[in-house]
Amino acid sequence: MNGVVEAGQAPSTGPGRPASPRRWLPWLLAGTVAWAVLLAALTWTSVRDDPPTVREQRTLTEAGPVVDRAVGELFAAAGDTAVPTPPEVERGCRVTPFAEGATLTRGVDVFVPVGSERELLERVADRLPGSWRAGVRVTSDDGPRLRADAGEFVTVSGRVDADGRVRLTADTGCRPVGDGYVAPAVGADGGQAEALAGALRALGAPAGPAPALLGAPCPAGGAVRTARAAAVAAPASPAAVLAPVAGVPLLDTAHAYAYRRGDVVVVADLSGDSVVVSATTGCAA
């Protein structure tokens, strides 16, 4: 035949000719669907079982207990003259260009003699869990700064806030809000309210609103419990009027006055034009 095809006769495809693409189309579609199903299953498993790899995978609701535990660790490391500060939730940050979030910050103020702020930061860093990789760095611009990682993308920091006062903080960074932050419940006051009332009477403060109650879990069990009064007018010499109820003070400086009443430590912040008094039962040694 010499390779000649007679008219009206379809040529043979031969062994070297590829099959029509249409024959592969069903297999291609089936493979694509199978791959999509497998990818979805792997993604679901990862979200369910794997730890988060970015901050945006944990809501403020989920991060709140981590911050609370970090505050307990900071309080236990800081010592007697530490005072937890009220939690702050700041909304309006952007988790993504299309999603709004919020940041939770909790703090601990520590009052010390002027000049010992860096020593306090270094002592706190040494007492924090080793997994936090805490350290203090000193720069000419910012002075001593503590940095640590409490896990779950919660950052811990510390700095000199004013003469004789160090501020330690734990914050979440911008997160999806979820159901919001719920502060730890504060149980029976254990004497904080009574000690606070005695200090306020000595300062001549009129009856005011109920004190704010703050709490945080201690590392070894139990909880920090603080009753914190609103600012009251400062007498001419707050330390002098507090001395009769204080006995031997734990701290007596121009910026703060602290003393112990049983298991409760009373701290009067004298750094402003008014006095803020807190009464705290801390973590067991």
URNORFEN-V607748 format. One record per residue. N is the residue number from 0. BURIAL is 1 if it has 9 or more other ideal C-beta (glycine too) atoms within 8 Angstrom, else 0. D_FIRST is the distance of its C-alpha to the first C-alpha in whole Angstrom. Layout:
[[N | BURIAL | D_FIRST] [N | BURIAL | D_FIRST]]
//
This chain:
[[0 | 0 | 0] [1 | 0 | 4] [2 | 0 | 5] [3 | 0 | 6] [4 | 0 | 8] [5 | 0 | 9] [6 | 0 | 13] [7 | 0 | 15] [8 | 0 | 13] [9 | 0 | 15] [10 | 0 | 13] [11 | 0 | 14] [12 | 0 | 17] [13 | 0 | 16] [14 | 0 | 19] [15 | 0 | 20] [16 | 0 | 20] [17 | 0 | 24] [18 | 0 | 25] [19 | 0 | 27] [20 | 0 | 30] [21 | 0 | 32] [22 | 0 | 31] [23 | 0 | 33] [24 | 0 | 36] [25 | 0 | 38] [26 | 0 | 38] [27 | 0 | 39] [28 | 0 | 42] [29 | 0 | 43] [30 | 0 | 44] [31 | 0 | 46] [32 | 0 | 48] [33 | 0 | 48] [34 | 0 | 49] [35 | 0 | 52] [36 | 0 | 53] [37 | 0 | 54] [38 | 0 | 55] [39 | 0 | 58] [40 | 0 | 59] [41 | 0 | 59] [42 | 0 | 61] [43 | 0 | 63] [44 | 1 | 64] [45 | 0 | 65] [46 | 0 | 67] [47 | 0 | 69] [48 | 0 | 69] [49 | 0 | 69] [50 | 0 | 72] [51 | 1 | 72] [52 | 0 | 71] [53 | 0 | 72] [54 | 1 | 75] [55 | 0 | 74] [56 | 0 | 73] [57 | 1 | 77] [58 | 1 | 79] [59 | 1 | 82] [60 | 1 | 83] [61 | 1 | 81] [62 | 1 | 83] [63 | 1 | 86] [64 | 0 | 87] [65 | 1 | 86] [66 | 1 | 88] [67 | 1 | 91] [68 | 1 | 91] [69 | 1 | 91] [70 | 1 | 94] [71 | 1 | 95] [72 | 1 | 94] [73 | 1 | 96] [74 | 1 | 99] [75 | 1 | 99] [76 | 1 | 99] [77 | 1 | 101] [78 | 0 | 104] [79 | 0 | 107] [80 | 1 | 107] [81 | 1 | 104] [82 | 1 | 104] [83 | 1 | 100] [84 | 0 | 100] [85 | 0 | 98] [86 | 1 | 95] [87 | 0 | 93] [88 | 1 | 90] [89 | 0 | 88] [90 | 0 | 86] [91 | 0 | 84] [92 | 1 | 81] [93 | 0 | 78] [94 | 1 | 75] [95 | 0 | 72] [96 | 0 | 72] [97 | 0 | 72] [98 | 0 | 74] [99 | 1 | 78] [100 | 1 | 80] [101 | 1 | 83] [102 | 1 | 85] [103 | 1 | 88] [104 | 1 | 90] [105 | 1 | 93] [106 | 1 | 96] [107 | 1 | 99] [108 | 1 | 101] [109 | 1 | 103] [110 | 1 | 107] [111 | 1 | 108] [112 | 0 | 111] [113 | 1 | 110] [114 | 0 | 108] [115 | 0 | 106] [116 | 1 | 103] [117 | 1 | 101] [118 | 0 | 103] [119 | 1 | 102] [120 | 1 | 98] [121 | 1 | 98] [122 | 1 | 99] [123 | 1 | 97] [124 | 1 | 94] [125 | 0 | 95] [126 | 0 | 96] [127 | 1 | 93] [128 | 0 | 90] [129 | 0 | 88] [130 | 0 | 85] [131 | 1 | 86] [132 | 0 | 86] [133 | 1 | 89] [134 | 0 | 90] [135 | 1 | 93] [136 | 0 | 92] [137 | 0 | 95] [138 | 0 | 94] [139 | 0 | 96] [140 | 0 | 95] [141 | 0 | 95] [142 | 1 | 97] [143 | 1 | 96] [144 | 1 | 93] [145 | 1 | 92] [146 | 1 | 89] [147 | 1 | 87] [148 | 1 | 84] [149 | 1 | 85] [150 | 0 | 82] [151 | 1 | 79] [152 | 1 | 80] [153 | 1 | 83] [154 | 1 | 85] [155 | 1 | 89] [156 | 1 | 91] [157 | 1 | 94] [158 | 1 | 96] [159 | 1 | 100] [160 | 0 | 101] [161 | 0 | 104] [162 | 0 | 107] [163 | 1 | 108] [164 | 1 | 105] [165 | 1 | 101] [166 | 1 | 98] [167 | 1 | 96] [168 | 1 | 93] [169 | 1 | 90] [170 | 1 | 87] [171 | 1 | 84] [172 | 0 | 82] [173 | 1 | 80] [174 | 1 | 79] [175 | 1 | 78] [176 | 1 | 81] [177 | 1 | 80] [178 | 0 | 83] [179 | 0 | 85] [180 | 1 | 88] [181 | 0 | 90] [182 | 0 | 93] [183 | 0 | 95] [184 | 0 | 97] [185 | 1 | 101] [186 | 0 | 103] [187 | 0 | 107] [188 | 1 | 108] [189 | 0 | 110] [190 | 1 | 113] [191 | 1 | 111] [192 | 1 | 112] [193 | 0 | 116] [194 | 1 | 116] [195 | 1 | 114] [196 | 0 | 117] [197 | 1 | 119] [198 | 1 | 118] [199 | 1 | 118] [200 | 0 | 121] [201 | 1 | 123] [202 | 1 | 121] [203 | 0 | 123] [204 | 1 | 119] [205 | 0 | 120] [206 | 0 | 118] [207 | 0 | 114] [208 | 0 | 111] [209 | 0 | 110] [210 | 1 | 108] [211 | 0 | 105] [212 | 1 | 103] [213 | 1 | 101] [214 | 1 | 99] [215 | 1 | 96] [216 | 1 | 95] [217 | 1 | 97] [218 | 0 | 95] [219 | 0 | 97] [220 | 0 | 97] [221 | 0 | 100] [222 | 1 | 100] [223 | 1 | 101] [224 | 1 | 103] [225 | 1 | 105] [226 | 1 | 107] [227 | 1 | 107] [228 | 1 | 110] [229 | 0 | 109] [230 | 0 | 111] [231 | 1 | 115] [232 | 0 | 117] [233 | 1 | 118] [234 | 1 | 122] [235 | 0 | 123] [236 | 0 | 123] [237 | 1 | 120] [238 | 1 | 121] [239 | 0 | 124] [240 | 1 | 124] [241 | 1 | 121] [242 | 0 | 123] [243 | 0 | 126] [244 | 1 | 123] [245 | 1 | 121] [246 | 0 | 123] [247 | 0 | 121] [248 | 1 | 118] [249 | 1 | 115] [250 | 1 | 114] [251 | 0 | 117] [252 | 1 | 115] [253 | 0 | 116] [254 | 1 | 112] [255 | 1 | 112] [256 | 1 | 115] [257 | 1 | 114] [258 | 1 | 116] [259 | 1 | 115] [260 | 1 | 117] [261 | 0 | 116] [262 | 0 | 112] [263 | 1 | 112] [264 | 1 | 111] [265 | 1 | 112] [266 | 1 | 111] [267 | 1 | 113] [268 | 1 | 110] [269 | 1 | 113] [270 | 1 | 111] [271 | 0 | 111] [272 | 0 | 113] [273 | 0 | 113] [274 | 1 | 113] [275 | 1 | 110] [276 | 1 | 111] [277 | 1 | 109] [278 | 1 | 110] [279 | 1 | 107] [280 | 1 | 107] [281 | 1 | 104] [282 | 1 | 102] [283 | 0 | 104] [284 | 0 | 104]]
//
